[in-house]
Amino acid sequence: HLHSTSHRVTIPPLIDRLEGVNRMVRERYSIPYFVAPDPTSVIECLPTCTSESNPPRYFPISQGEYNRIRSMMHYLNPAAEAGGGIAY
């Protein structure tokens, strides 16, 4: 099961109740943005998305290890700098 992230919503003040009986608040949009996932959580393919004929394409990896690998991709390898290599 996937659990949603905790969040809170408040009702705007009465002055925001606009136009008509059924309209209570202005339209709003949600844009989820997560910046600090648990580094011990594991990223893996959901069991319902795989089968013997359709195995996962990637091995499971912890969020911390994934972030470490992605961070390393931002730095050039000094030995390969002339060739534009990336340190892994």
mmCIF file of the C-alpha atoms, coordinates in Angstrom:
data_MODEL
# 
_entry.id   MODEL 
# 
loop_
_atom_site.group_PDB 
_atom_site.id 
_atom_site.type_symbol 
_atom_site.label_atom_id 
_atom_site.label_alt_id 
_atom_site.label_comp_id 
_atom_site.label_asym_id 
_atom_site.label_entity_id 
_atom_site.label_seq_id 
_atom_site.pdbx_PDB_ins_code 
_atom_site.Cartn_x 
_atom_site.Cartn_y 
_atom_site.Cartn_z 
_atom_site.occupancy 
_atom_site.B_iso_or_equiv 
_atom_site.pdbx_formal_charge 
_atom_site.auth_seq_id 
_atom_site.auth_comp_id 
_atom_site.auth_asym_id 
_atom_site.auth_atom_id 
_atom_site.pdbx_PDB_model_num 
ATOM 1  C CA . HIS A 1 1  ? 0.000   0.000   0.000   1.00 0.00 ? 1  HIS A CA 1 
ATOM 2  C CA . LEU A 1 2  ? 1.133   3.527   -0.715  1.00 0.00 ? 2  LEU A CA 1 
ATOM 3  C CA . HIS A 1 3  ? 0.550   6.003   2.096   1.00 0.00 ? 3  HIS A CA 1 
ATOM 4  C CA . SER A 1 4  ? 0.112   9.692   1.356   1.00 0.00 ? 4  SER A CA 1 
ATOM 5  C CA . THR A 1 5  ? 2.330   12.313  2.912   1.00 0.00 ? 5  THR A CA 1 
ATOM 6  C CA . SER A 1 6  ? 0.803   14.253  5.809   1.00 0.00 ? 6  SER A CA 1 
ATOM 7  C CA . HIS A 1 7  ? -0.485  17.658  4.788   1.00 0.00 ? 7  HIS A CA 1 
ATOM 8  C CA . ARG A 1 8  ? -2.838  20.289  6.125   1.00 0.00 ? 8  ARG A CA 1 
ATOM 9  C CA . VAL A 1 9  ? -5.393  22.477  4.421   1.00 0.00 ? 9  VAL A CA 1 
ATOM 10 C CA . THR A 1 10 ? -7.089  25.482  5.972   1.00 0.00 ? 10 THR A CA 1 
ATOM 11 C CA . ILE A 1 11 ? -10.240 27.299  4.888   1.00 0.00 ? 11 ILE A CA 1 
ATOM 12 C CA . PRO A 1 12 ? -9.487  30.852  3.706   1.00 0.00 ? 12 PRO A CA 1 
ATOM 13 C CA . PRO A 1 13 ? -11.080 33.807  5.529   1.00 0.00 ? 13 PRO A CA 1 
ATOM 14 C CA . LEU A 1 14 ? -14.676 34.744  4.703   1.00 0.00 ? 14 LEU A CA 1 
ATOM 15 C CA . ILE A 1 15 ? -13.548 37.588  2.426   1.00 0.00 ? 15 ILE A CA 1 
ATOM 16 C CA . ASP A 1 16 ? -12.320 34.950  -0.054  1.00 0.00 ? 16 ASP A CA 1 
ATOM 17 C CA . ARG A 1 17 ? -15.815 33.477  -0.552  1.00 0.00 ? 17 ARG A CA 1 
ATOM 18 C CA . LEU A 1 18 ? -16.548 34.733  -4.040  1.00 0.00 ? 18 LEU A CA 1 
ATOM 19 C CA . GLU A 1 19 ? -19.550 34.909  -6.378  1.00 0.00 ? 19 GLU A CA 1 
ATOM 20 C CA . GLY A 1 20 ? -22.654 32.900  -5.750  1.00 0.00 ? 20 GLY A CA 1 
ATOM 21 C CA . VAL A 1 21 ? -24.076 30.530  -3.197  1.00 0.00 ? 21 VAL A CA 1 
ATOM 22 C CA . ASN A 1 22 ? -22.049 27.458  -4.186  1.00 0.00 ? 22 ASN A CA 1 
ATOM 23 C CA . ARG A 1 23 ? -18.692 29.208  -4.587  1.00 0.00 ? 23 ARG A CA 1 
ATOM 24 C CA . MET A 1 24 ? -16.814 29.291  -1.270  1.00 0.00 ? 24 MET A CA 1 
ATOM 25 C CA . VAL A 1 25 ? -13.146 29.806  -2.093  1.00 0.00 ? 25 VAL A CA 1 
ATOM 26 C CA . ARG A 1 26 ? -10.845 30.693  -4.942  1.00 0.00 ? 26 ARG A CA 1 
ATOM 27 C CA . GLU A 1 27 ? -9.549  27.878  -7.127  1.00 0.00 ? 27 GLU A CA 1 
ATOM 28 C CA . ARG A 1 28 ? -6.264  26.485  -5.912  1.00 0.00 ? 28 ARG A CA 1 
ATOM 29 C CA . TYR A 1 29 ? -3.716  24.083  -7.265  1.00 0.00 ? 29 TYR A CA 1 
ATOM 30 C CA . SER A 1 30 ? -1.547  21.590  -5.436  1.00 0.00 ? 30 SER A CA 1 
ATOM 31 C CA . ILE A 1 31 ? 2.029   21.050  -6.515  1.00 0.00 ? 31 ILE A CA 1 
ATOM 32 C CA . PRO A 1 32 ? 3.666   18.374  -4.366  1.00 0.00 ? 32 PRO A CA 1 
ATOM 33 C CA . TYR A 1 33 ? 7.354   18.905  -3.774  1.00 0.00 ? 33 TYR A CA 1 
ATOM 34 C CA . PHE A 1 34 ? 9.340   16.572  -1.565  1.00 0.00 ? 34 PHE A CA 1 
ATOM 35 C CA . VAL A 1 35 ? 12.873  17.538  -0.565  1.00 0.00 ? 35 VAL A CA 1 
ATOM 36 C CA . ALA A 1 36 ? 13.870  15.172  2.220   1.00 0.00 ? 36 ALA A CA 1 
ATOM 37 C CA . PRO A 1 37 ? 12.884  11.547  1.571   1.00 0.00 ? 37 PRO A CA 1 
ATOM 38 C CA . ASP A 1 38 ? 13.901  8.971   4.154   1.00 0.00 ? 38 ASP A CA 1 
ATOM 39 C CA . PRO A 1 39 ? 17.411  7.827   3.113   1.00 0.00 ? 39 PRO A CA 1 
ATOM 40 C CA . THR A 1 40 ? 16.691  4.278   4.306   1.00 0.00 ? 40 THR A CA 1 
ATOM 41 C CA . SER A 1 41 ? 13.570  3.878   2.169   1.00 0.00 ? 41 SER A CA 1 
ATOM 42 C CA . VAL A 1 42 ? 13.965  1.462   -0.721  1.00 0.00 ? 42 VAL A CA 1 
ATOM 43 C CA . ILE A 1 43 ? 13.139  2.315   -4.317  1.00 0.00 ? 43 ILE A CA 1 
ATOM 44 C CA . GLU A 1 44 ? 12.005  -0.767  -6.175  1.00 0.00 ? 44 GLU A CA 1 
ATOM 45 C CA . CYS A 1 45 ? 9.537   -1.906  -8.786  1.00 0.00 ? 45 CYS A CA 1 
ATOM 46 C CA . LEU A 1 46 ? 6.078   -2.672  -7.436  1.00 0.00 ? 46 LEU A CA 1 
ATOM 47 C CA . PRO A 1 47 ? 5.324   -6.418  -7.403  1.00 0.00 ? 47 PRO A CA 1 
ATOM 48 C CA . THR A 1 48 ? 2.128   -5.847  -9.381  1.00 0.00 ? 48 THR A CA 1 
ATOM 49 C CA . CYS A 1 49 ? 4.182   -4.332  -12.226 1.00 0.00 ? 49 CYS A CA 1 
ATOM 50 C CA . THR A 1 50 ? 6.404   -7.370  -12.815 1.00 0.00 ? 50 THR A CA 1 
ATOM 51 C CA . SER A 1 51 ? 6.098   -11.014 -13.772 1.00 0.00 ? 51 SER A CA 1 
ATOM 52 C CA . GLU A 1 52 ? 8.349   -13.852 -14.912 1.00 0.00 ? 52 GLU A CA 1 
ATOM 53 C CA . SER A 1 53 ? 8.029   -12.621 -18.481 1.00 0.00 ? 53 SER A CA 1 
ATOM 54 C CA . ASN A 1 54 ? 8.421   -8.967  -17.416 1.00 0.00 ? 54 ASN A CA 1 
ATOM 55 C CA . PRO A 1 55 ? 11.098  -8.814  -14.677 1.00 0.00 ? 55 PRO A CA 1 
ATOM 56 C CA . PRO A 1 56 ? 12.139  -5.509  -13.054 1.00 0.00 ? 56 PRO A CA 1 
ATOM 57 C CA . ARG A 1 57 ? 14.657  -3.548  -15.131 1.00 0.00 ? 57 ARG A CA 1 
ATOM 58 C CA . TYR A 1 58 ? 16.573  -2.233  -12.107 1.00 0.00 ? 58 TYR A CA 1 
ATOM 59 C CA . PHE A 1 59 ? 17.723  -3.665  -8.788  1.00 0.00 ? 59 PHE A CA 1 
ATOM 60 C CA . PRO A 1 60 ? 16.236  -2.202  -5.581  1.00 0.00 ? 60 PRO A CA 1 
ATOM 61 C CA . ILE A 1 61 ? 18.261  0.700   -4.171  1.00 0.00 ? 61 ILE A CA 1 
ATOM 62 C CA . SER A 1 62 ? 17.993  2.802   -1.017  1.00 0.00 ? 62 SER A CA 1 
ATOM 63 C CA . GLN A 1 63 ? 17.106  6.468   -1.390  1.00 0.00 ? 63 GLN A CA 1 
ATOM 64 C CA . GLY A 1 64 ? 20.408  7.397   0.283   1.00 0.00 ? 64 GLY A CA 1 
ATOM 65 C CA . GLU A 1 65 ? 22.468  5.325   -2.162  1.00 0.00 ? 65 GLU A CA 1 
ATOM 66 C CA . TYR A 1 66 ? 20.520  6.692   -5.131  1.00 0.00 ? 66 TYR A CA 1 
ATOM 67 C CA . ASN A 1 67 ? 21.154  10.278  -3.953  1.00 0.00 ? 67 ASN A CA 1 
ATOM 68 C CA . ARG A 1 68 ? 24.861  9.495   -3.460  1.00 0.00 ? 68 ARG A CA 1 
ATOM 69 C CA . ILE A 1 69 ? 25.179  8.178   -7.021  1.00 0.00 ? 69 ILE A CA 1 
ATOM 70 C CA . ARG A 1 70 ? 23.240  11.119  -8.476  1.00 0.00 ? 70 ARG A CA 1 
ATOM 71 C CA . SER A 1 71 ? 25.380  13.612  -6.522  1.00 0.00 ? 71 SER A CA 1 
ATOM 72 C CA . MET A 1 72 ? 28.584  12.011  -7.784  1.00 0.00 ? 72 MET A CA 1 
ATOM 73 C CA . MET A 1 73 ? 27.431  12.565  -11.358 1.00 0.00 ? 73 MET A CA 1 
ATOM 74 C CA . HIS A 1 74 ? 27.753  16.348  -10.833 1.00 0.00 ? 74 HIS A CA 1 
ATOM 75 C CA . TYR A 1 75 ? 31.526  16.249  -10.370 1.00 0.00 ? 75 TYR A CA 1 
ATOM 76 C CA . LEU A 1 76 ? 34.123  15.672  -13.053 1.00 0.00 ? 76 LEU A CA 1 
ATOM 77 C CA . ASN A 1 77 ? 36.712  12.956  -12.562 1.00 0.00 ? 77 ASN A CA 1 
ATOM 78 C CA . PRO A 1 78 ? 40.095  14.816  -12.449 1.00 0.00 ? 78 PRO A CA 1 
ATOM 79 C CA . ALA A 1 79 ? 41.812  11.941  -14.298 1.00 0.00 ? 79 ALA A CA 1 
ATOM 80 C CA . ALA A 1 80 ? 39.281  12.124  -17.118 1.00 0.00 ? 80 ALA A CA 1 
ATOM 81 C CA . GLU A 1 81 ? 38.787  15.911  -17.086 1.00 0.00 ? 81 GLU A CA 1 
ATOM 82 C CA . ALA A 1 82 ? 40.373  16.369  -20.502 1.00 0.00 ? 82 ALA A CA 1 
ATOM 83 C CA . GLY A 1 83 ? 37.947  13.855  -21.964 1.00 0.00 ? 83 GLY A CA 1 
ATOM 84 C CA . GLY A 1 84 ? 34.948  15.196  -20.051 1.00 0.00 ? 84 GLY A CA 1 
ATOM 85 C CA . GLY A 1 85 ? 34.536  12.027  -17.996 1.00 0.00 ? 85 GLY A CA 1 
ATOM 86 C CA . ILE A 1 86 ? 32.299  11.768  -14.979 1.00 0.00 ? 86 ILE A CA 1 
ATOM 87 C CA . ALA A 1 87 ? 33.365  10.222  -11.672 1.00 0.00 ? 87 ALA A CA 1 
ATOM 88 C CA . TYR A 1 88 ? 31.175  7.354   -10.553 1.00 0.00 ? 88 TYR A CA 1 
# 
